[in-house]
Amino acid sequence: SASYIVINKTYMDDSITSKQTEEELVELAHQLIPLMDSMNMKIMKFYSNSKKLVNSLDPTLLSKKVTFGDKDPIFEESKVLGMHWDADKDIIRYVSKFKDVE
């Protein structure tokens, strides 16, 4: 549920989770929006590699790292909790000043 994500999967101002299906992810995201709004914490940067989720959201809620091509969203690599997430490849990398570690 959305409250579980806020309590257990939120670090500073980032909530990070995954779901088995895109339908579960869409449902969760649409629960999180009003929950966060009720606490005066508007979601500002949804970032997901689920095309179904991204297409279901108001574009003003999406990270600037998500853009739209002719039909499909385009995902740029983004940082989360000091790590880099390549949404297209679904890989999280820790980037040190010496080298990337996957």
C-alpha positions, 0 to 999 in steps of 0.5 A, a space after each residue: 500500500 502507499 502508506 507502507 511505501 512512505 514509511 518503509 521505502 522513503 529516504 529523505 525525499 525519494 521513495 523507491 520501490 518496484 512491483 511485479 506487474 505494471 498494473 500494481 505499479 500504476 495502482 500504487 502510484 495513483 494511491 501515493 499522489 493523494 496520500 502525499 498531497 494530504 500531507 502537503 508533500 506534492 510529488 514533483 518528480 515521478 521517474 519510472 521505466 514503466 511506460 504504462 505508469 508514465 503514460 497514466 500520470 499527469 506530465 507535470 508530475 514526471 521528472 524532467 529526465 522523462 521525455 516523450 518521443 513520437 509515441 514512447 517515453 524516453 528515459 535519461 539516466 537519473 540519480 537516486 540516493 547517490 547512485 545512477 539508475 539507467 532506466 532503459 537497462 534497469 541497472 543501478 550503479 554506484 559512481 565513485 570518483 575513481 570508477 563505476 561499479 555495477 
